[in-house]
Amino acid sequence: MRSIRPSFTARRGRGARRGTSPALAAVALASALALTATACGSSDTKADGKSTASATSSDTGDGKIKIPDDIKDKLKERGIDIDKWKGGAWKNWNKDDWLREADDYINPIIQGLWSSGRMRDANDPDTGVDTNDISGDQGVTDPTPAAVDAKAVTPTYHANAATAGKVFFDSPEGTMVCSATVVEDPAHPGKSNMVWTAGHCVHAGKKGGWYRNIAFVPSYNNAGRSAAQLETATREQVAPYGVWWADWARTSQQWIDQGGETGGQGSSYDYAVIHVTPEKGTGGKSLEETVGSALPVNFNAPAVPKVSSITATGYPEAKPYDGSTLYQCTDKPGRLSINASDPTMYRIGCTMTGGSSGGGWVETGSDGKPSLVSNTSIGPVTSGWLAGPRLGDVAKGVYDSVSKKFADQ
């Protein structure tokens, strides 16, 4: 299985699981899927719903990120100097120095780092299929859904999908990209600075640590320019609502402990919440005020049989797409079980590829209002479907911890 993560070659997985036998499901999934090693969550959540968090604080609205003195001291003990980091030391990916634990998270703003060209060149390397990747006990998995062709969102994206955007970050493999969604902050109604994405878009999982220079660009390429047109586009044209740096991030502890490049391990917990601050001051305006919208998150979404349709949104990067434009897939979900002991995932038919990882999955509830219920996590090597985690107590713990961290700011 392939993880549809950042702009590595993010693929999504589907959560279908119904009447297929466990043995057949395991063989089919193992031979069909390969996870991409994109980034994953920035903080951890434990099985009890409590999460651990990275600790940086921001001066909201003034385009600065302040690293607390205790974190600076701890980093110095690890041989990390913030000034040298911003001067280029972040490019050192020595395994022994790669920050991994939740409270090691740092992401100081490097002015102008994410130029239009650097955003455009972010890509998504694939990993191969390993038939030993998938757990032997797949639980009950529904039949593989029929592929649903992704449809291009009509520009301007701000008018038709205001909460969508791209997450950019650096990894040992180079510049990477994922998709993400602006979500509500219960501590700051109408003034959220919170973004939902996949865990693998911020943290490498069990064999790595935090990705670096994580930034969110809402309504990336808002006018829907072609890849050729983007080559001469200005940064303001590519990022009309600014570049927002992640001053804090959190993902599930399960992703940090289990997440892998292939096989789907940790995918049921493959989500992350990042708190952002603008690279340039916005006069105190929040991200939500800047884009004019934020989605609520439903941590008690109905079971698969009761969901009529889900819409996944993202910027697919791997062929036949080029990452320049926004797409959506709408389908009735099925169920996918990677590991019988983990929560069942949602799965939908969709042809989006890598780069769409982390993009929001939206369902319209009985009240007629849309809410985020999942995000793109994994998918098959050949594309055709996507899978995303069903959000429950652990996901809520991640979300609440970020909101509470900045409640008084």
RODODREN-894355 format. One record per residue (C-alpha): z, y negated, x negated; chain. Coordinates in steps of 0.05 Angstrom, whole numbers. Layout:
<sites>
      w      v      u c
      Z      Y      X A
...
</sites>
This chain:
<sites>
      w      v      u c
      0      0      0 A
    -12    -68    -23 A
     33   -125    -15 A
     -2   -185     12 A
     34   -233    -29 A
     19   -295    -65 A
    -47   -315    -89 A
    -46   -255   -132 A
    -85   -212    -88 A
    -40   -212    -30 A
    -53   -161     22 A
    -16   -150     85 A
     11    -89    115 A
     15    -69    187 A
     73    -44    224 A
     41      8    265 A
     75     74    272 A
     70    115    337 A
     50    185    346 A
     25    206    277 A
     64    262    243 A
    108    240    185 A
     72    283    134 A
      3    260    154 A
     25    188    158 A
     54    192     87 A
    -11    221     59 A
    -55    171     96 A
    -14    111     75 A
     -7    134      3 A
    -82    142     -5 A
   -100     79     32 A
    -53     25      8 A
    -35    -12    -55 A
     15    -68    -59 A
     -3   -130    -97 A
     50   -158   -143 A
     57   -226   -116 A
    121   -265   -116 A
    180   -250    -73 A
    241   -283    -45 A
    284   -333    -79 A
    352   -311    -56 A
    381   -246    -35 A
    411   -219     28 A
    454   -158     30 A
    452   -103     82 A
    510   -135    118 A
    468   -196    132 A
    501   -238     79 A
    456   -266     27 A
    463   -293    -42 A
    430   -358    -59 A
    400   -397   -115 A
    437   -461   -130 A
    401   -526   -139 A
    413   -588    -99 A
    364   -643    -82 A
    366   -717    -70 A
    328   -710     -5 A
    269   -756      4 A
    268   -789    -65 A
    225   -737    -99 A
    279   -713   -147 A
    314   -647   -157 A
    384   -649   -187 A
    409   -588   -224 A
    486   -584   -218 A
    524   -588   -284 A
    553   -518   -276 A
    483   -489   -269 A
    459   -529   -329 A
    516   -501   -371 A
    502   -430   -348 A
    428   -439   -366 A
    446   -466   -434 A
    487   -403   -447 A
    422   -366   -434 A
    386   -411   -483 A
    349   -450   -429 A
    344   -526   -437 A
    318   -562   -375 A
    283   -616   -414 A
    247   -565   -457 A
    232   -525   -395 A
    197   -583   -363 A
    160   -596   -428 A
    128   -527   -426 A
    183   -477   -442 A
    175   -448   -372 A
    113   -413   -399 A
    158   -365   -438 A
    162   -302   -396 A
    204   -262   -445 A
    234   -207   -402 A
    304   -218   -429 A
    301   -292   -410 A
    268   -283   -342 A
    319   -309   -292 A
    332   -256   -240 A
    397   -265   -204 A
    403   -309   -143 A
    446   -362   -175 A
    399   -367   -235 A
    345   -400   -193 A
    318   -466   -221 A
    254   -504   -204 A
    255   -574   -233 A
    197   -618   -211 A
    142   -626   -263 A
    103   -686   -240 A
     29   -674   -230 A
     32   -600   -251 A
     -2   -577   -187 A
    -68   -614   -194 A
   -124   -600   -146 A
   -159   -558   -199 A
    -97   -518   -215 A
    -86   -504   -141 A
   -159   -483   -134 A
   -155   -435   -192 A
    -93   -398   -168 A
   -113   -326   -156 A
    -87   -258   -138 A
    -95   -197   -184 A
    -97   -130   -150 A
    -60    -67   -169 A
    -87      3   -163 A
    -69     56   -113 A
    -17    107   -133 A
    -10    166    -86 A
     63    173   -107 A
     79    102    -83 A
     96    119    -11 A
    161    150     11 A
    154    221     36 A
    190    208    101 A
    151    156    140 A
    189    161    204 A
    144    150    264 A
     82    110    251 A
     30     89    303 A
    -43    104    292 A
    -79     57    245 A
   -104     -2    286 A
   -177    -21    290 A
   -196    -78    244 A
   -195   -147    275 A
   -241   -198    243 A
   -203   -259    220 A
   -227   -324    252 A
   -231   -390    215 A
   -184   -443    241 A
   -221   -505    263 A
   -207   -566    219 A
   -168   -608    217 A
   -114   -556    204 A
    -60   -608    218 A
    -87   -614    289 A
    -93   -539    301 A
    -41   -506    256 A
      6   -561    233 A
     61   -515    207 A
     15   -474    161 A
      6   -486     87 A
      2   -455     18 A
     57   -437    -32 A
     37   -443   -106 A
     76   -415   -164 A
     71   -390   -235 A
     81   -317   -256 A
     72   -279   -321 A
      1   -264   -297 A
    -17   -337   -286 A
    -20   -385   -228 A
    -11   -352   -160 A
    -14   -371    -87 A
     14   -348    -20 A
     15   -374     51 A
     76   -403     87 A
    102   -436    150 A
    146   -497    165 A
    206   -473    206 A
    262   -508    242 A
    329   -523    210 A
    387   -515    259 A
    429   -562    215 A
    377   -617    219 A
    340   -615    286 A
    273   -649    281 A
    283   -661    206 A
    273   -594    174 A
    256   -584    100 A
    253   -508    107 A
    193   -463     96 A
    185   -388    111 A
    144   -342     66 A
    146   -272     36 A
    199   -250    -13 A
    146   -229    -63 A
    120   -300    -64 A
    184   -325    -98 A
    213   -265   -134 A
    181   -206   -170 A
    229   -154   -143 A
    264    -98   -180 A
    225   -105   -245 A
    225   -181   -251 A
    257   -246   -231 A
    244   -314   -200 A
    175   -343   -203 A
    169   -413   -229 A
    143   -481   -208 A
    144   -461   -135 A
    114   -514    -90 A
     90   -519    -18 A
     28   -556      5 A
     25   -565     81 A
    -44   -566    113 A
    -77   -549     46 A
   -150   -572     48 A
   -138   -602    116 A
   -211   -621    127 A
   -235   -550    114 A
   -278   -566     54 A
   -318   -510     22 A
   -299   -481    -45 A
   -356   -520    -77 A
   -333   -585    -45 A
   -262   -573    -68 A
   -285   -574   -141 A
   -293   -650   -136 A
   -238   -663    -85 A
   -179   -708   -104 A
   -108   -684   -102 A
    -96   -728    -40 A
   -154   -695     -5 A
   -129   -625    -22 A
    -56   -643     -5 A
    -58   -699     46 A
     15   -688     66 A
     40   -684     -5 A
     66   -631    -53 A
    136   -606    -37 A
    176   -571    -91 A
    225   -514    -75 A
    293   -540    -95 A
    327   -478    -69 A
    304   -409    -48 A
    333   -346    -18 A
    307   -276     -5 A
    339   -211     15 A
    379   -172    -36 A
    339   -112    -14 A
    275   -144    -40 A
    307   -162   -106 A
    335    -92   -114 A
    276    -51    -86 A
    213    -94    -84 A
    154    -67   -122 A
     81    -81   -135 A
     56    -19   -101 A
     80     31    -50 A
    113    -14      0 A
    184     -9    -27 A
    226    -65      0 A
    172    -89     48 A
    217    -84    109 A
    258   -140     76 A
    200   -178     45 A
    215   -249     69 A
    242   -313     39 A
    263   -382     59 A
    254   -441     13 A
    283   -511     19 A
    236   -565     -6 A
    237   -636    -30 A
    175   -681    -41 A
    146   -690   -110 A
    138   -763    -92 A
    186   -801    -47 A
    172   -803     27 A
    219   -858     46 A
    270   -807     69 A
    222   -771    117 A
    232   -696    121 A
    177   -644    117 A
    180   -633    192 A
    174   -708    205 A
    117   -712    156 A
     75   -657    188 A
    101   -669    258 A
    121   -597    274 A
    164   -537    257 A
    169   -468    288 A
    233   -435    313 A
    248   -366    285 A
    263   -308    331 A
    311   -258    300 A
    313   -216    363 A
    240   -207    377 A
    222   -154    429 A
    204    -83    409 A
    131    -69    395 A
    115    -40    464 A
    137   -105    496 A
     96   -151    452 A
     27   -165    481 A
      0   -201    420 A
     17   -231    353 A
    -23   -283    314 A
    -21   -282    238 A
    -42   -344    199 A
    -59   -351    126 A
   -106   -371     70 A
   -138   -305     46 A
   -159   -309    -27 A
   -189   -242    -45 A
   -261   -226    -29 A
   -297   -238     17 A
   -253   -300     23 A
   -242   -353    -29 A
   -175   -384    -10 A
   -203   -451     10 A
   -198   -444     85 A
   -147   -424    137 A
   -156   -361    181 A
   -121   -326    238 A
   -119   -257    269 A
    -92   -240    338 A
    -77   -168    359 A
    -27   -126    397 A
     20    -98    344 A
     36    -26    329 A
     92      3    286 A
     93     22    213 A
    150     58    178 A
    150     58    102 A
    218     89     95 A
    255    122    152 A
    320     88    133 A
    290     18    134 A
    272    -25    195 A
    204    -10    225 A
    150    -62    210 A
    100    -94    256 A
     27    -77    242 A
    -36   -110    267 A
   -110   -103    256 A
   -135   -159    211 A
   -187   -168    156 A
   -149   -221    117 A
   -137   -205     44 A
    -92   -227    -13 A
    -69   -298    -11 A
    -50   -290     62 A
     16   -261     41 A
     75   -298     68 A
     35   -329    125 A
     72   -333    191 A
     66   -285    249 A
     76   -319    316 A
     91   -290    384 A
     95   -328    450 A
    160   -310    485 A
    176   -302    559 A
    192   -376    560 A
    120   -391    541 A
    140   -421    474 A
    115   -396    406 A
    163   -372    352 A
    158   -340    284 A
    174   -265    287 A
    147   -240    219 A
    105   -256    158 A
     48   -220    123 A
     75   -171     72 A
     29   -112     58 A
    -39    -83     74 A
    -89    -30     51 A
   -133    -36     -9 A
   -195    -40     35 A
   -163    -90     83 A
   -169    -79    158 A
    -96    -87    177 A
    -33   -123    158 A
     41   -107    164 A
    101   -152    166 A
    177   -142    171 A
    211   -147    237 A
    265   -200    231 A
    337   -181    244 A
    408   -194    219 A
    390   -193    145 A
    334   -243    155 A
    379   -287    196 A
    430   -285    140 A
    378   -311     91 A
    356   -365    139 A
    426   -388    157 A
    448   -391     85 A
    393   -440     68 A
    407   -483    128 A
    482   -485    114 A
    471   -500     40 A
    439   -567     58 A
    476   -581    123 A
    514   -640     95 A
    455   -670     57 A
</sites>
